[in-house]
Every structure is written in C-alpha cells, then in structure tokens.
Amino acid sequence: MTRIITTVNANEVVLGVETFGDDDAPLVLLVGGTTMLSWPDALCERLAADGRRVVRYDLRDSGASTTLDPEAPAYTLRDLAADAAALADALGGRPAHLAGIGVGGMVAQVAALDHPDAFSALTLVGTRAVAPGPADDDLPDHDQATMNRLFGHPMPDWSDREAVADFAAAGAEILGDDPVAARAIAARIWDRTPSTAPAVQMANQLGMVFSRLDCAPRWRERLAEIKLPTLVVHGRRDPFFPVGNAEALAREIPGARLLVLGEAATAIPDAAAGEIAEAMLTPGQRTAQQ
C-alpha cells in the first residue's frame, strides 16, 4: 500500500501529514491527538483498503507541524479547527470525512461546527464535548484513583528515548491500554519530535499544550447544529474520559451513532480496526454497543 509522509502548508502553518491509499479516492482526514500516531497504522490501512484516501496529521506544536512554544501557544482551539478545514481544501478533498481522537476530537467538533461545508461526515473517538479542565456536572470526569496513579508517576528524562518509552508503557498500563503498543508508539513519536526540550516532548507525548490553549467559547451547547452523519467511538474501560462522555455526544448530536468497544480503554486496539472502519464507512443510524 502506498504511504507518503510530507508536509502541507495550510492556514499559514506547516502541517505534517501521512497519506495512505489512492489520491483519487474520497478523503478521510484524521486529526491527531496530538500527533498523527494517535491513529494506529492498522486503522489507516484498513480504511485505505476499503477505498479511501486516508490522511492523518500532526496538530501544531507536534510532530512535523509548525512548532514554536508549546508553553505559550499563540493560537486557539478555533485556529486548530480552521487548520483542519484548510488542510482538507489544500489536499483537494473537500468535503472530507473528518475524524478526531482525544483532544483531536475536540478540534473535530469545533471544525464541524465552524466549517460545516468542508466536511461530509464526522467521527469522534475517545473524546468529550467540553475543553480540558473540569467537566460539566452531568459528565463523568477522570477517574480520580487512576489519575492519582498516572500523575504520581515521575516524569522521564525527555532526552532519553528509552526512558520516554518506559514512561509511556507505564502510563498505558495504568490507563488499561496495551503497554507494549504504547512503548513502540512513544519511541516513534520521540523520533519525530523536533526537539528534546521538555515542553516540546510533553506536547508530543502528552498533549500538554492543551492545558494552556484558549478553548473558549464553549461549543457543547451548539452540538445540535451538527448536521453531518456522525459516529461516536469510545472504549468502555476508558478512565480518562469515561464512556458517559461518549453517550452525551451521541445524545446531543442529531442522529449520531455510538460504538462502544467493550475491551478498549483510551487507545484504539489494532484488533478493533476492522470494526471501526466498517462503522465509519457504513451509513445508517444504528447504535452498537459491546
């Protein structure tokens, strides 16, 4: 299968992208959360094999995209949403099927609201309808016991590739994800990170830039405006954004379908790639839960 890694200028920034499949096929645009490697190779390859041009990309301050100062981002969540629309345009793939994972799912929601003509469908994976920080009272927040263990784990030496990989594996085990897969992905992210500066490494490995990003105004109250066919995918065992967040998204976006992965936590397991690809590419309003 053809895979091309390059950069694209869009919305006055440089975005690192990787393309799978035929350039003439309908575009599926995968928003990183924060790097493109949040999206597993297996899902990208399956979507491409099913006749789609799949492009996964790095958000600003991660991977091969424009990196300035993750500790003081001079852009907002709205700018990241505009990047998605501009990238779809630059790739010649409008309207594109837009998918976001984790914090990339927040970008995708705002992009679908602010730039609806750029997109034909929406997939939201492991995310929620409010910005990083305290959750709304009716939404389940992070599991506190898990967070205590996760944030009690000492930070690694960010200049040491193996230490960073070990740190990621330990975090994955706490979250209920596959530590072997997490170690391998963390090493790949480290290899693509443009600096060993701690702030840059944390932006790539942990998405810490979102703790400093201006995400106002709120968008949850606008979810009913989304008219795109929408699929919400979530791990039933996710302690970071518990599954009630996905259930709320599916209720509040008109006609949205919900796919709950019974054995998944925060990451997409390779074993679920086929099921997710089928759900993304199959129209309909059914709700599936495991």
PyMOL commands that set and color helices and strands:
alter all, ss='L'
color gray80, all
select helices_A, chain A and resi 36-38+41-49+77-90+103-114+116-118+144-151+161-175+179-192+198-205+208-211+220-225+244-252+270-281
alter helices_A, ss='H'
color red, helices_A
select strands_A, chain A and resi 3-10+13-20+27-31+53-57+96-101+119-125+230-235+257-261+288-289
alter strands_A, ss='S'
color yellow, strands_A
deselect
rebuild
show_as cartoon
